[in-house]
Amino acid sequence: MTESSITGVLRVIPDGSVTTPEGFYAGAVYAGVKTYGDDKLDLGILYSDRPCHVAAVFTRNEVKGACVLVTMEHVADGRAQALVVNAGCANVCTGEQGLEDAREMARLAALRTGAAARDVLVCSTGVIGVPLPMDRIREGIARITLDPDGGRALARAIMTTDTRPKHIAMQFQHEGRTYAVGGIAKGSGMIHPDMATMFCFLTTDAPVAPAFLDATLRSVADRTFNMVSVDGDTSTSDTMAVLANGAAGGDPIDAGHGAAQLFQEALYGVSLHLAREIARDGEGASRLIEVRVYGAATKEEARRAARAVTVSPLVKTAVYGRDPNWGRVMMAVGRSGARVDVSRAVVRLGDVAVFVRGRPVPFDEEEVRAILGAPEVRIEVNLGVGSEGATAWGCDLTEAYVRINSEYTT
C-alpha cells in the first residue's frame, strides 16, 4: 500500500488529532519538568470515557525506561482507558525509585480520570538518568482539564527538541457508520526505531477486536515508524500504542469483517503521515529524504537497504550540501547486507538516473543539485536481484544537529 492509495477511501479531518474519535478527551499543562518557555506544555493526559482494547509496541533497546517497563505490565491484559505522559525527563536508569515514580504517575492519573491505575499507560521522555520531579508532577496532574478538543495541546506537551507538534485524524465509513482514527507523535532526535516510534499515541472509536488490533498495529509499525531514521540511535523510551473504545458502535472488526481493510488503511495513513513528519522534523534538518528500494531479493533485504541509505552520515551530508555524490548511495546499500547485482543496479536522484546497470551515466549536475536542494529529496535504488521493495524516510545532517546535541543538557 502506498500513501496515494489511501486517499480515495479515507478523509483527512482538518486539524484532527488524537481526540477526534468519539469518546476521547485530553488535556495538558506546564508543570515545570522542562525548562520554562512561553506557551510550553510538558505534562498531559489522554482519556477514554469507556474502557478500550489496547495494543502497543515498545523499544527493543535493552536499556528501557521505567515508564516502558510499567506500561508493558499494564497493557499485558489488552485493556486500557487512559495515558499520562511527561516531557523533559525520561525516567531512565533511575532504579527502583524510577519504577515507583512511574507507578505513582499511573495512580495519580487514575484518580484524576476515574480509570483504574492498572488501565493507565505511563510515558516519559527527555534527559536520561535524572529522577522525575514528582512534586511538580503531582501538582500538575491535579491541574489538568480534560477536553474533547485537547488532543492538539497533548501533542505540544510531548515535544522535546521537536520544532512543531505532530497530529492528524482520518475518517472512514462502513454500512452507515462513520469511524475515526486519530494520532499524535513526537520525535526529533535519538530516532532509529526498532519497534515503532519515539512516542506515537493512536485512538479509534471503531470496535476493533483485540487480536486484529494487535496484528494491524505491528504491521503498520513495520511499514512506517520502523522505516524512519534521523541519527541511528534507538531511544530507551520508544512507545507506540493504539486505544480502541468502540464508541461509534457496530460489530467487532476482525480480519473477516467488511471494514477490516478500511481500518487497516486508516491506521496506516495516520501513522505514515506522523512518521514522515518525524523524519522531516529531525534535529537540525532542512530536508526530508525518502529512499525507495526496488529489485531486492526479499522484503527484509529491501527494508535493510533502504534504512542503510537513510541512516548513512555520508548520504545525509551529501544531501545537505547538494552534492550529487551517488557513490555514497551504492556504498550504503552494499554494506547493508542486502544482495546487490552491480551489473543490473540503478540509482536515481529524483527522476535523474546517475548509475545504470554497472556504469555511471552523464547527468546535468546543476539539475541534480536543485533536486537535492528541494524540501523533499527522493532517492531510488534498484538492487537488480529480485522483485521486492521498501521505502524508508530520513533527513539531512546539518551543523545544527551537532549544536543541539552538544548543548542538550547544558
VEXDREN-2710 file (C-alpha; in Angstrom, 1 decimal):
% VEXDREN-2710
k/r/px/py/pz
1/MET/0.0/0.0/0.0
2/THR/1.3/3.4/-0.9
3/GLU/0.4/6.8/0.6
4/SER/-1.6/7.7/-2.5
5/SER/-3.7/4.5/-2.4
6/ILE/-5.4/5.6/0.8
7/THR/-6.7/9.0/-0.3
8/GLY/-9.7/7.6/-2.3
9/VAL/-11.3/5.8/0.7
10/LEU/-10.3/8.0/3.6
11/ARG/-11.0/11.6/4.5
12/VAL/-8.4/13.6/6.4
13/ILE/-10.1/15.6/9.1
14/PRO/-8.8/19.2/9.1
15/ASP/-6.8/19.9/12.3
16/GLY/-7.7/16.4/13.6
17/SER/-5.9/14.8/16.5
18/VAL/-5.9/12.0/19.0
19/THR/-9.2/13.3/20.5
20/THR/-11.1/13.4/17.2
21/PRO/-12.5/9.9/17.6
22/GLU/-15.7/9.8/19.7
23/GLY/-15.3/9.4/23.5
24/PHE/-11.6/10.6/23.8
25/TYR/-10.5/13.6/25.9
26/ALA/-7.1/15.1/26.6
27/GLY/-5.5/18.0/28.5
28/ALA/-2.0/19.3/29.2
29/VAL/-0.3/21.8/31.5
30/TYR/3.1/23.3/32.1
31/ALA/4.4/21.6/35.3
32/GLY/8.0/22.7/35.3
33/VAL/9.5/19.4/34.1
34/LYS/11.0/21.2/31.1
35/THR/12.8/24.5/31.4
36/TYR/10.4/27.4/31.2
37/GLY/9.3/28.9/28.0
38/ASP/6.3/30.9/26.7
39/ASP/3.4/28.6/25.8
40/LYS/5.4/25.5/26.8
41/LEU/3.5/22.4/28.0
42/ASP/5.2/19.3/29.5
43/LEU/2.6/17.1/31.2
44/GLY/-0.7/15.7/29.8
45/ILE/-3.4/13.0/30.0
46/LEU/-5.3/11.1/27.3
47/TYR/-8.6/9.5/28.5
48/SER/-11.4/7.5/27.1
49/ASP/-14.9/7.7/28.6
50/ARG/-15.1/3.9/28.4
51/PRO/-12.6/1.0/28.6
52/CYS/-10.6/0.3/25.5
53/HIS/-8.9/-2.5/23.8
54/VAL/-5.2/-1.6/23.6
55/ALA/-2.2/-2.8/21.6
56/ALA/1.3/-1.5/21.9
57/VAL/4.9/-2.0/20.8
58/PHE/8.0/-0.8/22.6
59/THR/11.7/-0.1/22.2
60/ARG/14.0/-3.1/21.7
61/ASN/16.8/-1.2/23.4
62/GLU/18.0/-3.3/26.3
63/VAL/18.1/-0.2/28.5
64/LYS/14.4/0.6/28.9
65/GLY/12.8/3.5/30.8
66/ALA/10.8/2.8/34.0
67/CYS/7.7/4.1/32.1
68/VAL/8.2/1.5/29.4
69/LEU/8.5/-1.3/32.0
70/VAL/5.4/-0.2/33.8
71/THR/3.4/0.3/30.6
72/MET/4.4/-3.2/29.4
73/GLU/2.8/-4.6/32.6
74/HIS/-0.3/-2.5/32.2
75/VAL/-1.1/-3.5/28.6
76/ALA/-0.5/-7.2/29.1
77/ASP/-4.2/-7.8/29.6
78/GLY/-5.1/-5.9/26.4
79/ARG/-7.1/-3.2/28.3
80/ALA/-6.5/0.5/28.9
81/GLN/-8.5/3.6/29.5
82/ALA/-6.0/6.5/29.9
83/LEU/-2.4/7.6/29.3
84/VAL/-0.3/10.0/31.3
85/VAL/2.9/11.5/29.7
86/ASN/5.6/14.0/30.5
87/ALA/8.4/15.6/28.5
88/GLY/11.7/16.9/29.9
89/CYS/12.7/13.8/31.9
90/ALA/12.9/10.3/30.6
91/ASN/12.9/8.5/34.0
92/VAL/15.6/6.1/32.6
93/CYS/18.4/4.5/34.7
94/THR/16.7/5.7/37.9
95/GLY/16.5/2.4/39.7
96/GLU/13.6/1.3/42.0
97/GLN/12.7/4.9/42.6
98/GLY/12.0/5.4/38.9
99/LEU/9.7/2.4/38.9
100/GLU/7.8/3.7/41.9
101/ASP/7.5/7.2/40.4
102/ALA/6.1/5.7/37.1
103/ARG/3.6/3.7/39.1
104/GLU/2.6/6.8/41.1
105/MET/2.0/8.7/37.9
106/ALA/-0.4/6.0/36.9
107/ARG/-2.2/6.2/40.3
108/LEU/-2.4/10.0/40.1
109/ALA/-3.9/9.9/36.5
110/ALA/-6.3/7.2/37.7
111/LEU/-7.6/9.4/40.5
112/ARG/-7.9/12.3/38.0
113/THR/-9.8/10.4/35.4
114/GLY/-11.7/7.6/37.3
115/ALA/-9.9/4.9/35.4
116/ALA/-8.2/2.0/37.3
117/ALA/-4.4/2.6/37.8
118/ARG/-3.8/-0.8/36.0
119/ASP/-5.5/0.7/32.9
120/VAL/-3.3/3.8/32.7
121/LEU/-0.3/3.8/30.3
122/VAL/2.7/5.9/31.5
123/CYS/5.2/7.6/29.2
124/SER/8.2/9.8/29.9
125/THR/10.7/11.4/27.5
126/GLY/13.7/13.7/27.9
127/VAL/17.0/13.5/29.7
128/ILE/18.2/10.1/30.8
129/GLY/19.5/9.5/34.4
130/VAL/17.5/12.2/36.1
131/PRO/14.7/11.5/38.6
132/LEU/11.2/12.7/37.9
133/PRO/10.3/15.9/39.8
134/MET/7.3/14.2/41.4
135/ASP/6.3/17.2/43.5
136/ARG/5.7/19.2/40.2
137/ILE/4.1/16.2/38.5
138/ARG/1.6/15.7/41.4
139/GLU/0.7/19.4/41.3
140/GLY/0.5/19.4/37.5
141/ILE/-1.8/16.4/37.2
142/ALA/-4.2/18.0/39.6
143/ARG/-4.5/21.0/37.2
144/ILE/-5.1/19.1/34.0
145/THR/-8.6/19.7/32.5
146/LEU/-9.8/17.1/30.1
147/ASP/-11.4/18.3/26.9
148/PRO/-12.6/16.7/23.7
149/ASP/-10.5/19.3/21.8
150/GLY/-7.4/18.7/24.0
151/GLY/-5.5/16.5/21.6
152/ARG/-3.6/19.3/20.0
153/ALA/-2.4/20.5/23.4
154/LEU/-1.3/17.0/24.2
155/ALA/0.7/16.9/21.0
156/ARG/2.5/20.0/22.2
157/ALA/3.1/18.6/25.7
158/ILE/5.0/15.6/24.5
159/MET/7.6/17.6/22.4
160/THR/11.2/17.7/23.4
161/THR/13.5/19.1/20.6
162/ASP/10.6/18.9/18.1
163/THR/10.0/22.2/16.4
164/ARG/6.3/21.7/15.9
165/PRO/3.5/19.4/17.1
166/LYS/2.5/16.4/15.0
167/HIS/-1.2/15.3/14.8
168/ILE/-3.7/14.0/12.3
169/ALA/-7.1/12.2/12.1
170/MET/-8.8/10.3/9.4
171/GLN/-12.4/9.1/8.9
172/PHE/-13.9/6.1/7.0
173/GLN/-17.5/4.9/6.6
174/HIS/-18.9/1.4/6.6
175/GLU/-22.6/0.4/6.5
176/GLY/-23.8/3.8/7.5
177/ARG/-21.4/4.3/10.4
178/THR/-18.6/6.8/10.5
179/TYR/-15.4/5.8/12.2
180/ALA/-12.3/7.9/13.0
181/VAL/-8.7/7.2/13.7
182/GLY/-6.6/9.9/15.3
183/GLY/-2.9/10.2/16.3
184/ILE/-0.2/12.3/17.8
185/ALA/3.6/11.7/17.8
186/LYS/6.8/13.2/19.0
187/GLY/10.4/12.6/17.9
188/SER/13.2/14.6/16.5
189/GLY/16.5/13.1/17.8
190/MET/17.6/9.7/19.0
191/ILE/15.4/8.3/16.2
192/HIS/16.1/4.9/14.8
193/PRO/13.2/2.8/15.9
194/ASP/13.4/-1.0/16.3
195/MET/9.7/-1.4/17.2
196/ALA/7.6/1.6/16.3
197/THR/8.4/5.2/17.2
198/MET/9.6/7.5/19.8
199/PHE/6.1/8.3/21.0
200/CYS/3.0/7.6/18.9
201/PHE/-0.4/7.6/20.5
202/LEU/-3.3/6.4/18.3
203/THR/-7.0/6.2/19.0
204/THR/-10.1/5.0/17.3
205/ASP/-13.8/4.8/18.1
206/ALA/-14.1/1.7/15.9
207/PRO/-14.9/-1.5/17.8
208/VAL/-11.7/-3.4/16.8
209/ALA/-11.2/-7.0/18.0
210/PRO/-8.1/-7.3/20.2
211/ALA/-6.1/-9.8/18.1
212/PHE/-6.8/-7.8/14.9
213/LEU/-5.9/-4.6/16.6
214/ASP/-2.5/-6.0/17.7
215/ALA/-1.7/-7.5/14.3
216/THR/-2.6/-4.3/12.5
217/LEU/-0.5/-2.2/14.8
218/ARG/2.5/-4.3/14.4
219/SER/2.2/-4.4/10.6
220/VAL/1.7/-0.7/10.4
221/ALA/4.7/0.0/12.7
222/ASP/7.0/-2.1/10.5
223/ARG/6.0/-0.2/7.4
224/THR/6.0/3.3/8.8
225/PHE/7.9/4.1/12.0
226/ASN/10.3/1.2/11.7
227/MET/11.4/2.7/8.4
228/VAL/12.3/6.1/9.9
229/SER/15.8/7.2/11.0
230/VAL/17.2/10.5/12.0
231/ASP/20.6/9.6/13.6
232/GLY/20.8/5.9/14.0
233/ASP/20.2/5.8/17.8
234/THR/17.3/3.9/19.3
235/SER/15.6/5.6/22.2
236/THR/15.2/3.9/25.6
237/SER/11.6/5.2/25.8
238/ASP/10.0/4.3/22.4
239/THR/6.3/3.6/22.8
240/MET/3.6/3.2/20.2
241/ALA/0.1/2.4/21.4
242/VAL/-3.4/2.4/20.0
243/LEU/-6.6/2.5/22.0
244/ALA/-9.9/1.4/20.5
245/ASN/-13.0/2.3/22.6
246/GLY/-15.8/1.2/20.2
247/ALA/-17.8/4.3/20.9
248/ALA/-19.0/4.6/17.3
249/GLY/-20.8/1.2/17.6
250/GLY/-21.1/-1.8/15.3
251/ASP/-19.9/-5.3/15.4
252/PRO/-16.3/-6.0/16.4
253/ILE/-13.9/-5.5/13.4
254/ASP/-11.7/-8.5/12.9
255/ALA/-9.8/-9.8/9.8
256/GLY/-13.0/-11.1/8.2
257/HIS/-15.1/-8.0/8.8
258/GLY/-16.2/-5.8/5.9
259/ALA/-14.4/-2.8/7.4
260/ALA/-11.1/-4.6/8.1
261/GLN/-9.2/-3.1/5.2
262/LEU/-10.6/0.3/5.8
263/PHE/-9.4/0.3/9.4
264/GLN/-6.0/-1.0/8.3
265/GLU/-5.7/1.8/5.7
266/ALA/-6.8/4.4/8.2
267/LEU/-4.3/3.3/10.9
268/TYR/-1.6/3.1/8.2
269/GLY/-2.5/6.6/6.8
270/VAL/-2.3/8.3/10.1
271/SER/0.9/6.5/11.0
272/LEU/2.5/7.2/7.7
273/HIS/1.8/10.9/8.0
274/LEU/3.2/11.1/11.5
275/ALA/6.3/9.0/10.6
276/ARG/7.1/11.3/7.7
277/GLU/6.7/14.4/9.9
278/ILE/9.1/12.9/12.4
279/ALA/11.7/12.5/9.7
280/ARG/11.0/15.9/8.3
281/ASP/11.4/17.5/11.8
282/GLY/14.7/15.7/12.6
283/GLU/17.0/17.7/14.8
284/GLY/18.6/20.5/12.7
285/ALA/17.1/19.0/9.5
286/SER/16.4/21.1/6.4
287/ARG/15.2/18.3/4.1
288/LEU/13.1/15.2/4.2
289/ILE/14.8/12.2/2.5
290/GLU/12.7/9.4/1.0
291/VAL/14.5/6.3/-0.1
292/ARG/12.8/3.8/-2.4
293/VAL/14.4/0.5/-2.9
294/TYR/13.3/-1.9/-5.7
295/GLY/14.6/-5.2/-7.1
296/ALA/15.5/-6.7/-3.8
297/ALA/15.7/-10.5/-3.2
298/THR/13.4/-10.3/-0.1
299/LYS/11.3/-7.8/1.7
300/GLU/13.6/-7.8/4.6
301/GLU/16.6/-7.1/2.4
302/ALA/14.8/-4.2/0.7
303/ARG/14.0/-2.7/4.2
304/ARG/17.6/-3.2/5.3
305/ALA/19.0/-1.4/2.2
306/ALA/16.5/1.5/2.4
307/ARG/17.3/2.1/6.1
308/ALA/21.0/1.9/5.4
309/VAL/20.8/4.8/3.0
310/THR/18.6/7.0/5.3
311/VAL/21.0/6.5/8.2
312/SER/24.3/7.0/6.4
313/PRO/26.0/10.2/7.6
314/LEU/27.7/10.4/4.2
315/VAL/24.4/10.3/2.3
316/LYS/22.8/12.7/4.7
317/THR/25.6/15.3/4.5
318/ALA/25.7/15.0/0.7
319/VAL/22.0/15.9/0.6
320/TYR/22.6/18.8/2.9
321/GLY/25.5/20.1/0.7
322/ARG/23.5/19.3/-2.5
323/ASP/26.4/17.2/-3.6
324/PRO/25.4/14.6/-6.3
325/ASN/27.8/12.0/-4.9
326/TRP/25.7/8.9/-5.8
327/GLY/28.6/6.6/-4.9
328/ARG/27.6/7.0/-1.3
329/VAL/24.2/5.5/-2.0
330/MET/25.8/2.4/-3.6
331/MET/28.2/2.2/-0.6
332/ALA/25.3/2.2/1.8
333/VAL/23.2/-0.5/0.1
334/GLY/26.3/-2.5/-0.4
335/ARG/27.2/-2.6/3.3
336/SER/23.5/-3.1/4.4
337/GLY/23.7/-6.9/4.0
338/ALA/21.2/-6.9/1.1
339/ARG/22.3/-8.7/-2.0
340/VAL/23.1/-6.3/-4.9
341/ASP/23.9/-7.1/-8.6
342/VAL/26.0/-4.1/-9.5
343/SER/25.8/-5.0/-13.2
344/ARG/22.0/-4.6/-13.1
345/ALA/21.7/-1.9/-10.4
346/VAL/20.2/1.5/-11.0
347/VAL/20.4/4.7/-8.9
348/ARG/18.2/7.8/-9.4
349/LEU/18.3/11.1/-7.6
350/GLY/14.8/12.4/-8.1
351/ASP/13.9/11.4/-11.6
352/VAL/17.5/11.6/-12.9
353/ALA/19.4/8.4/-13.5
354/VAL/23.0/8.7/-12.3
355/PHE/24.1/5.0/-12.4
356/VAL/22.6/2.4/-14.7
357/ARG/23.5/-1.3/-15.0
358/GLY/27.0/-1.1/-13.7
359/ARG/28.0/2.2/-15.2
360/PRO/27.8/5.9/-14.3
361/VAL/25.8/7.9/-16.8
362/PRO/26.2/11.6/-17.7
363/PHE/23.8/14.0/-16.0
364/ASP/23.3/17.7/-15.5
365/GLU/24.9/18.5/-12.2
366/GLU/23.0/21.7/-11.7
367/GLU/19.7/19.9/-12.3
368/VAL/20.6/17.3/-9.7
369/ARG/21.9/19.9/-7.2
370/ALA/18.5/21.6/-7.5
371/ILE/16.8/18.2/-6.8
372/LEU/18.9/17.8/-3.7
373/GLY/18.0/21.3/-2.5
374/ALA/14.3/20.7/-2.5
375/PRO/12.3/20.3/0.8
376/GLU/11.8/16.7/-0.1
377/VAL/14.5/14.6/-1.7
378/ARG/13.7/11.2/-3.3
379/ILE/16.5/8.6/-3.8
380/GLU/15.6/5.4/-5.8
381/VAL/17.8/2.3/-6.0
382/ASN/17.1/-0.9/-7.9
383/LEU/19.3/-3.7/-6.5
384/GLY/18.8/-5.8/-9.6
385/VAL/18.3/-9.2/-7.9
386/GLY/14.6/-9.7/-7.3
387/SER/11.1/-8.1/-7.1
388/GLU/10.7/-6.9/-3.6
389/GLY/10.7/-3.3/-2.5
390/ALA/10.5/-0.9/0.6
391/THR/10.5/2.8/1.4
392/ALA/12.3/4.5/4.2
393/TRP/12.5/8.1/5.5
394/GLY/15.2/10.2/7.0
395/CYS/16.6/13.7/6.9
396/ASP/19.8/15.6/6.1
397/LEU/22.6/16.1/8.6
398/THR/23.4/19.7/9.4
399/GLU/25.6/21.7/11.7
400/ALA/22.5/22.4/13.8
401/TYR/22.3/18.7/14.8
402/VAL/25.7/18.9/16.4
403/ARG/24.8/22.1/18.2
404/ILE/21.5/20.8/19.5
405/ASN/23.1/17.6/20.9
406/SER/26.3/19.1/22.2
407/GLU/24.2/21.5/24.3
408/TYR/21.3/19.2/25.2
409/THR/21.8/19.1/29.0
410/THR/23.6/22.5/29.3
END
